[in-house]
Amino acid sequence: MPQKDDSHKADPEAVREFLKSVTPFNELEDQVLERISKRMELDFFEKGSLILEQNVSQLAHLFLIFRGAVRINLIDSDNKSILQDVRGEGSQFGALSIIRGVKSLFSVEAIEDTFCYLLEKDIFLDLLKRNSSFAGHLWEKFSSDVMDSAYEELRSNKLEPRSEEGLRLFSSTVKDIIKRPLEVISASDTIQSAAHLMSERGVGSVLVRDHKDEIVGIITDNDLRTKVVSKGLSSQAPASDAMSAPIKSIPSDTLCFDALITMMNFETHHLVIREGNEIIGVVSTHDIMVDQGISPISLYREIVSQTEIEGLYPLSEATTLIVRKLITEGAKANDVARMITALNDHIVNRVLILLEKQVGPPPYPYCWLLMGSEGRQEQTFKTDQDNALIYETPPEDWDHVKEAKLYFRRFGNLAIQHIEACGYPLCKGEIMASNPKWRKPFAVWRNYFDRWMSAPEPQAVLHATIFFDFRPGHGHVKLAERLRDYVVIQAANRALFLMHLARDCMATKTPLSFFRGFLVEKDGEHKDRLDIKTRGLTPFVDFARIMALRNGLRETNTLARLRQLGEAGLIPTELYTETVEAYEFQTQIRLVHQLRMLESGQQPDNYIHPSELTDIEKQTLKGAFGVIGRIQGYVKTEFRVLE
Amino acid sequence: MNRLFKWLGLSKHDALKRNRQFFYDLNWNKPLEDYDFVVFDTELTGLDPRRDEIVSIGAVKVRNLRIALGRNFFCYAQPNQPLPKNSTLIHNITPSQIVDAPPLQDILPDFVDFIHGAVVVGHFVSIDLSFLNRATRDHMGGKIKNPIVDTMKMAQYYEDHRHRHYYEDAASNLSFSLNGLAKKYGLPLFEKHDALEDAMQTAYLFLFLIKRFRNLGISTLRDLFRGQKMAAFSSDQDSYTA
């Protein structure tokens, strides 16, 4: 007798092994797996071939990808094809169409040579019926796929809202939300006539123009309350006495999100909308909030209304909620980082303002300095404090110097403690205003930078890169600006310094041996994980910094640096486009990773496990990593780095 | 005795008669996906068709140009002579594995049934074929008439075509061994351990090549055999070109 019992020994066993590695098939009992594996078929699709055609192909099978990858496209009514997903080994497609009993809901194309196991439709439906945990896991997978495509939306360049809800903060411009005709009064009109006009027209503000017909200010409900009623200003006084001036104007195509940031940064509730040279309207925080239905601004209000430092302690927790909302609304990582930065800035600013009240005014003007990712406005969730303090150089006599030292020592130490209590951990490298080394008068800071830029010691240079991304925080901003002037003028000519930076740019190894061998950490607690910050993002940050320093840019934000460099033609267009895309994508991945960790109650980190990523993310990340090599090649030639 | 069978034209095994009739009537002009294929491999005691014997056959069915995973054929066969030690080193079949195996003549009719109606495929298939045909001649009174395709020849044709059309580096060092090709084309690799796994590996290669052939204008069985580029012949095989 031929040993027919043995006839399945070889391959169906391999199929079973494969099925055991695939959700939800791993839920099935061995006997079931054995039975279905004998009924399966294996098909091959060469790269580029269409496996399923939307609304045409009848699904006779469920497809399980054994080797290769496919692209799932949705063809819309305009016959445009919209990428839904890329699926790779161990994923499946066709399930939804089978369950709904319709022709293929998507078009599926092989983007690599692809081997698929085929499971007959009826067997699959039978499994669903008989096996509740199998069905349950499948549904779970569907909903997480939906989640993934939601995240996918976030990083799409398109800003058009997909539905009535969501995305508005990032899709509507201030022009879109102008609701009323512009109300303007003359500066010489009385306050009473302004109030009358406001109540008659039912508006919260009127603009004030001077005799040259230029808009010079704005009168709001708030101005009437605080300046007129409570301070007893006469209602017959000219409107110019009650107005807030000057008034900040923004172009009409500004996104509501950016308008909100501007309002927060300038601590105002109204902005004038300009189209060309013409003023076409006013936008208030209220208008934007009404338009949104949500408000990061409410958190901001809560921050600035605190009168006790302790009242600020719990507020940073709320940033997480805001960020969650922003992400579901479709914010890009860079926008989210700017929002986090703006909110964190406000908390710190408020701490410093209240602290000044507590310990008395500073003897010399000072400016709080933000370093590293804070300086670059690239904060994700709570990052360690990286700050410093610069103050006006006191006259050179001991009493003055001592007075300054004592005040700022106390001030710096207290500030750091309060900020820590607000939920921002201490910096392990002690780069904080509590460290006497980083709490210095202007003259000393200038010497520091001078020393770093002339240092022949590469180690000293690298240690200092974090300082080159400084940005002024609360206080006398001019001090920081003067320091920036100095750096901008000097750095471009320090060839050796730039050379050291260039060498450092090239030191990071590209994590390119991708997902059949993601270059992951080899030992320790983050084994098998990819440090996306060090390996993925840092090369881009370093690249933007070195090019900015070389070309005398003041900007510290990585994307803004790249944009300025690209638009001024200081880096090749192609390199510019791909660095921006690669960098944005990775920040997005990191943001989503950290948000997930936060929501599951863990401390956010930068270690990404390949299994967290969808296939499309893996593919894109692979491309992003490829850019690092091109950056390094460019830096190598530009700075003539010898190896 | 066998010659007598043949001369009389009488005692040919029923399976072989059906086999002959089927291919006599075969329409060669249908699209390739309409044919059944059986990809097979054998393990031998050695390479001399006059002395050595088949000790194992593995075969995989391909229908609609898909591998039907549950419909394989696999068996060991008891050779008439003790299993030579050096052959065990090649195919990893030990004497104890075949101690209960039936003699080949008991298995052959099942195998001929299994390949009934199918185009037979193998890698460097002429060796397997000469052993198979000697066995069917000895035990069943004739040879199989299935069209035979050699994946090694398919690969050679494919490579020639690529080099002609894309000026790729002529792969002078390309190995046409089953494993070499599987690696070159990025196919899933099977650890070689028996005739069925080798047949499966060959089936993957066959699918890979035949789907690419359709882009080269080879869409019917007749196209595949045109000019006899891919057909295989054992030393004593009749021609089956249409």
Interface residues (C-beta under 8 A of the other chain):
Chain A: M1 P2 Q3 K4 D6 S7 H8 K9 A10 D11 P12 A14 V15 S37 K38 R39 M40 E41 L42 D43 F44 F45 E46 S49 F66 R67 D113 F115 Y117 L118
Chain B: G58 V60 R63 N64 L65 R66 I67 A68 L69 G70 N72 F73 F74 C75 Y76 A101 P102 D106 I107 D110 F111 Y185 G186 L187 P188 F190 D194 L196 E197 M200 Y204 L207 F208 K211 R212 N215
